[in-house]
Each structure stands twice: as structure tokens, then as C-alpha cells.
Amino acid sequence: RHRKDDCLHQLVECDTCKYAKFSFWGYSVSAGRQVERMNMEKHKKNHCPGREITCDACKKQVIFGRLKDHHEERCLFTYVKCEFCRFVTHRRLLDKHCSVESGDCPKAIVPCPFALHG
């Protein structure tokens, strides 16, 4: 016998992912997952969508549940393709690659030098 609050099998809410919302594989997931008290440490370390991990590309700390969004939209060291020539480069270098003044994209859209003449 033991008190209810001491039971290792009692389901408790994870406070790391309690207030967060994440998107996994296209599904919206409300956090606040219930985990057995005895598995909480393992959950927070290995399974919690609210845990912080290091992005392999940029080495920044990122919430695990937002890693996909980080890679697709924000990470400057993720490889992306130029929309014009399909050249693959880091996101941080893409603007320079496509730049009219200093870029090296052979298919970038540039202003026509005769536009003023109709």
C-alpha cells in the first residue's frame, strides 16, 4: 500500500510538453501527454516533443516537435534548391546565389535593360 501521489504507475502530465502544440507528420498534436510517473524522466529525455535538441545543421537548440518546421523554414544551414536552376546550396547562401548584382545563378530573373524603351 502507498499513497496515490507516491504510486510509480500513476499517470501524470508532462510539464515539459504541457502547454506546447506541435505538428507531427501532418497532424496537429496537443501536448500534455500523460506518462507513468516511473517513466517521466525517460519520456522527457527521449520522447517528449517539448524537449530541446541540437539541430545537426546549424547547432542551435530547437524544440524537437518543431524540428521539421525549423529545417523547412528557418535553418540557415539546411540545403535548399534554387527555384530557377535547381542548384543546391545552404539557405543562408541562396539570396546571394540568386542576386542580380552578385549572384551566379544562370537562370535568375533579371530586369530587362530595354524596359525603359518599351
PyRosetta script that sets phi, psi and omega in degrees:
from pyrosetta import init, pose_from_sequence

init()
pose = pose_from_sequence("RHRKDDCLHQLVECDTCKYAKFSFWGYSVSAGRQVERMNMEKHKKNHCPGREITCDACKKQVIFGRLKDHHEERCLFTYVKCEFCRFVTHRRLLDKHCSVESGDCPKAIVPCPFALHG")
pose.set_psi(1, 146.8)
pose.set_omega(1, 175.6)
pose.set_phi(2, -158.0)
pose.set_psi(2, 168.5)
pose.set_omega(2, 177.9)
pose.set_phi(3, -73.9)
pose.set_psi(3, 153.1)
pose.set_omega(3, -178.4)
pose.set_phi(4, -56.4)
pose.set_psi(4, -41.3)
pose.set_omega(4, -177.9)
pose.set_phi(5, -72.5)
pose.set_psi(5, -8.8)
pose.set_omega(5, 179.1)
pose.set_phi(6, -100.8)
pose.set_psi(6, -7.7)
pose.set_omega(6, -175.1)
pose.set_phi(7, -68.9)
pose.set_psi(7, 123.2)
pose.set_omega(7, -179.8)
pose.set_phi(8, -71.7)
pose.set_psi(8, -16.2)
pose.set_omega(8, 179.7)
pose.set_phi(9, -94.9)
pose.set_psi(9, -4.6)
pose.set_omega(9, 179.8)
pose.set_phi(10, -65.5)
pose.set_psi(10, 137.7)
pose.set_omega(10, 175.5)
pose.set_phi(11, -79.7)
pose.set_psi(11, 127.6)
pose.set_omega(11, 178.3)
pose.set_phi(12, -128.2)
pose.set_psi(12, 153.7)
pose.set_omega(12, -177.8)
pose.set_phi(13, -83.3)
pose.set_psi(13, 136.4)
pose.set_omega(13, 178.1)
pose.set_phi(14, -73.8)
pose.set_psi(14, 123.6)
pose.set_omega(14, -179.3)
pose.set_phi(15, -81.3)
pose.set_psi(15, -13.7)
pose.set_omega(15, 177.8)
pose.set_phi(16, -75.3)
pose.set_psi(16, -38.6)
pose.set_omega(16, -178.9)
pose.set_phi(17, -108.1)
pose.set_psi(17, 11.5)
pose.set_omega(17, -172.8)
pose.set_phi(18, -57.4)
pose.set_psi(18, -44.7)
pose.set_omega(18, -173.2)
pose.set_phi(19, -107.3)
pose.set_psi(19, 5.2)
pose.set_omega(19, -174.7)
pose.set_phi(20, -93.2)
pose.set_psi(20, 153.9)
pose.set_omega(20, 171.8)
pose.set_phi(21, -123.5)
pose.set_psi(21, 136.3)
pose.set_omega(21, -176.3)
pose.set_phi(22, -133.6)
pose.set_psi(22, 165.0)
pose.set_omega(22, 176.0)
pose.set_phi(23, -119.9)
pose.set_psi(23, 118.0)
pose.set_omega(23, 177.7)
pose.set_phi(24, -117.0)
pose.set_psi(24, 124.3)
pose.set_omega(24, 175.2)
pose.set_phi(25, 48.0)
pose.set_psi(25, 39.3)
pose.set_omega(25, 176.6)
pose.set_phi(26, 86.3)
pose.set_psi(26, -2.6)
pose.set_omega(26, 179.7)
pose.set_phi(27, -106.4)
pose.set_psi(27, 138.7)
pose.set_omega(27, 175.6)
pose.set_phi(28, -80.4)
pose.set_psi(28, 128.6)
pose.set_omega(28, -176.4)
pose.set_phi(29, -118.6)
pose.set_psi(29, 122.3)
pose.set_omega(29, 171.8)
pose.set_phi(30, -84.7)
pose.set_psi(30, 132.1)
pose.set_omega(30, -177.3)
pose.set_phi(31, -80.5)
pose.set_psi(31, -162.7)
pose.set_omega(31, -176.6)
pose.set_phi(32, 90.1)
pose.set_psi(32, 37.3)
pose.set_omega(32, -176.0)
pose.set_phi(33, -65.3)
pose.set_psi(33, 142.7)
pose.set_omega(33, 177.5)
pose.set_phi(34, -93.0)
pose.set_psi(34, 128.3)
pose.set_omega(34, -176.6)
pose.set_phi(35, -134.6)
pose.set_psi(35, 145.3)
pose.set_omega(35, 174.7)
pose.set_phi(36, -60.5)
pose.set_psi(36, 139.1)
pose.set_omega(36, -177.3)
pose.set_phi(37, -52.2)
pose.set_psi(37, -40.0)
pose.set_omega(37, -176.9)
pose.set_phi(38, -70.9)
pose.set_psi(38, -16.9)
pose.set_omega(38, 180.0)
pose.set_phi(39, -103.6)
pose.set_psi(39, 4.1)
pose.set_omega(39, -174.5)
pose.set_phi(40, -62.4)
pose.set_psi(40, -43.9)
pose.set_omega(40, -179.0)
pose.set_phi(41, -62.2)
pose.set_psi(41, -43.7)
pose.set_omega(41, 177.9)
pose.set_phi(42, -63.8)
pose.set_psi(42, -41.0)
pose.set_omega(42, 177.8)
pose.set_phi(43, -59.8)
pose.set_psi(43, -49.4)
pose.set_omega(43, -177.7)
pose.set_phi(44, -64.3)
pose.set_psi(44, -33.6)
pose.set_omega(44, -177.4)
pose.set_phi(45, -81.3)
pose.set_psi(45, -37.8)
pose.set_omega(45, -170.2)
pose.set_phi(46, -118.8)
pose.set_psi(46, -22.6)
pose.set_omega(46, -170.1)
pose.set_phi(47, -125.0)
pose.set_psi(47, -18.9)
pose.set_omega(47, -174.0)
pose.set_phi(48, -66.5)
pose.set_psi(48, 126.3)
pose.set_omega(48, 177.9)
pose.set_phi(49, -67.7)
pose.set_psi(49, -14.2)
pose.set_omega(49, 179.4)
pose.set_phi(50, -92.8)
pose.set_psi(50, -0.2)
pose.set_omega(50, -179.3)
pose.set_phi(51, -72.4)
pose.set_psi(51, 151.2)
pose.set_omega(51, 177.8)
pose.set_phi(52, -90.3)
pose.set_psi(52, 137.5)
pose.set_omega(52, 175.1)
pose.set_phi(53, -131.8)
pose.set_psi(53, 167.5)
pose.set_omega(53, 178.8)
pose.set_phi(54, -97.4)
pose.set_psi(54, 127.0)
pose.set_omega(54, 176.4)
pose.set_phi(55, -65.3)
pose.set_psi(55, 128.5)
pose.set_omega(55, -179.4)
pose.set_phi(56, -63.7)
pose.set_psi(56, -30.3)
pose.set_omega(56, -175.6)
pose.set_phi(57, -81.2)
pose.set_psi(57, -51.4)
pose.set_omega(57, -172.9)
pose.set_phi(58, -107.2)
pose.set_psi(58, -8.7)
pose.set_omega(58, 178.9)
pose.set_phi(59, 68.8)
pose.set_psi(59, 13.9)
pose.set_omega(59, 175.7)
pose.set_phi(60, -82.9)
pose.set_psi(60, 154.8)
pose.set_omega(60, 174.8)
pose.set_phi(61, -77.9)
pose.set_psi(61, 129.4)
pose.set_omega(61, -176.5)
pose.set_phi(62, -135.1)
pose.set_psi(62, 143.6)
pose.set_omega(62, 173.7)
pose.set_phi(63, -68.8)
pose.set_psi(63, 128.4)
pose.set_omega(63, -175.8)
pose.set_phi(64, -52.9)
pose.set_psi(64, -42.8)
pose.set_omega(64, -178.2)
pose.set_phi(65, -68.3)
pose.set_psi(65, -9.9)
pose.set_omega(65, 179.4)
pose.set_phi(66, -115.0)
pose.set_psi(66, 9.7)
pose.set_omega(66, -176.7)
pose.set_phi(67, -62.5)
pose.set_psi(67, -41.3)
pose.set_omega(67, 179.6)
pose.set_phi(68, -60.6)
pose.set_psi(68, -46.7)
pose.set_omega(68, 177.4)
pose.set_phi(69, -62.6)
pose.set_psi(69, -39.6)
pose.set_omega(69, 178.9)
pose.set_phi(70, -59.1)
pose.set_psi(70, -47.4)
pose.set_omega(70, -179.3)
pose.set_phi(71, -67.0)
pose.set_psi(71, -41.0)
pose.set_omega(71, -175.5)
pose.set_phi(72, -77.6)
pose.set_psi(72, -24.7)
pose.set_omega(72, -172.1)
pose.set_phi(73, -124.8)
pose.set_psi(73, -28.4)
pose.set_omega(73, -169.1)
pose.set_phi(74, -122.0)
pose.set_psi(74, -34.4)
pose.set_omega(74, -171.9)
pose.set_phi(75, -62.3)
pose.set_psi(75, 119.4)
pose.set_omega(75, -177.1)
pose.set_phi(76, -74.6)
pose.set_psi(76, -13.5)
pose.set_omega(76, -178.6)
pose.set_phi(77, -105.9)
pose.set_psi(77, 5.5)
pose.set_omega(77, 173.7)
pose.set_phi(78, -75.6)
pose.set_psi(78, 142.5)
pose.set_omega(78, 177.6)
pose.set_phi(79, -78.5)
pose.set_psi(79, 134.4)
pose.set_omega(79, 178.0)
pose.set_phi(80, -133.6)
pose.set_psi(80, 160.1)
pose.set_omega(80, 178.6)
pose.set_phi(81, -100.6)
pose.set_psi(81, 139.6)
pose.set_omega(81, 173.1)
pose.set_phi(82, -65.6)
pose.set_psi(82, 131.6)
pose.set_omega(82, -178.0)
pose.set_phi(83, -69.0)
pose.set_psi(83, -18.2)
pose.set_omega(83, -177.5)
pose.set_phi(84, -93.0)
pose.set_psi(84, -50.0)
pose.set_omega(84, -173.7)
pose.set_phi(85, -113.9)
pose.set_psi(85, -3.1)
pose.set_omega(85, 178.7)
pose.set_phi(86, 70.3)
pose.set_psi(86, 13.2)
pose.set_omega(86, 175.5)
pose.set_phi(87, -63.2)
pose.set_psi(87, 138.3)
pose.set_omega(87, -178.6)
pose.set_phi(88, -100.4)
pose.set_psi(88, 127.6)
pose.set_omega(88, -179.7)
pose.set_phi(89, -152.3)
pose.set_psi(89, 170.0)
pose.set_omega(89, 174.6)
pose.set_phi(90, -66.6)
pose.set_psi(90, 146.8)
pose.set_omega(90, 178.5)
pose.set_phi(91, -54.7)
pose.set_psi(91, -37.0)
pose.set_omega(91, -177.8)
pose.set_phi(92, -65.9)
pose.set_psi(92, -20.1)
pose.set_omega(92, -178.7)
pose.set_phi(93, -102.3)
pose.set_psi(93, -5.1)
pose.set_omega(93, -174.3)
pose.set_phi(94, -64.9)
pose.set_psi(94, -43.1)
pose.set_omega(94, 180.0)
pose.set_phi(95, -60.5)
pose.set_psi(95, -41.2)
pose.set_omega(95, 178.9)
pose.set_phi(96, -65.2)
pose.set_psi(96, -42.0)
pose.set_omega(96, 179.5)
pose.set_phi(97, -58.8)
pose.set_psi(97, -40.2)
pose.set_omega(97, -176.6)
pose.set_phi(98, -91.0)
pose.set_psi(98, -1.9)
pose.set_omega(98, -176.3)
pose.set_phi(99, -63.6)
pose.set_psi(99, 137.3)
pose.set_omega(99, 179.0)
pose.set_phi(100, -66.3)
pose.set_psi(100, -40.3)
pose.set_omega(100, -175.2)
pose.set_phi(101, -77.4)
pose.set_psi(101, -46.9)
pose.set_omega(101, -171.0)
pose.set_phi(102, -124.0)
pose.set_psi(102, 6.1)
pose.set_omega(102, -175.5)
pose.set_phi(103, -80.2)
pose.set_psi(103, 163.7)
pose.set_omega(103, 179.7)
pose.set_phi(104, -118.5)
pose.set_psi(104, 16.3)
pose.set_omega(104, 178.7)
pose.set_phi(105, -75.5)
pose.set_psi(105, 120.5)
pose.set_omega(105, -178.2)
pose.set_phi(106, -72.5)
pose.set_psi(106, -14.0)
pose.set_omega(106, -176.7)
pose.set_phi(107, -117.8)
pose.set_psi(107, 11.8)
pose.set_omega(107, 179.6)
pose.set_phi(108, -65.0)
pose.set_psi(108, 145.5)
pose.set_omega(108, 179.1)
pose.set_phi(109, -78.8)
pose.set_psi(109, 125.7)
pose.set_omega(109, -178.9)
pose.set_phi(110, -120.8)
pose.set_psi(110, 154.6)
pose.set_omega(110, 178.3)
pose.set_phi(111, -68.6)
pose.set_psi(111, 143.4)
pose.set_omega(111, 179.4)
pose.set_phi(112, -75.3)
pose.set_psi(112, 128.7)
pose.set_omega(112, -178.7)
pose.set_phi(113, -67.3)
pose.set_psi(113, -15.6)
pose.set_omega(113, -178.5)
pose.set_phi(114, -102.4)
pose.set_psi(114, 10.8)
pose.set_omega(114, -176.4)
pose.set_phi(115, -59.5)
pose.set_psi(115, -33.1)
pose.set_omega(115, -178.7)
pose.set_phi(116, -72.1)
pose.set_psi(116, -17.6)
pose.set_omega(116, -176.1)
pose.set_phi(117, -95.7)
pose.set_psi(117, 0.6)
pose.set_omega(117, 174.8)
pose.set_phi(118, 90.3)
pose.dump_pdb("model.pdb")
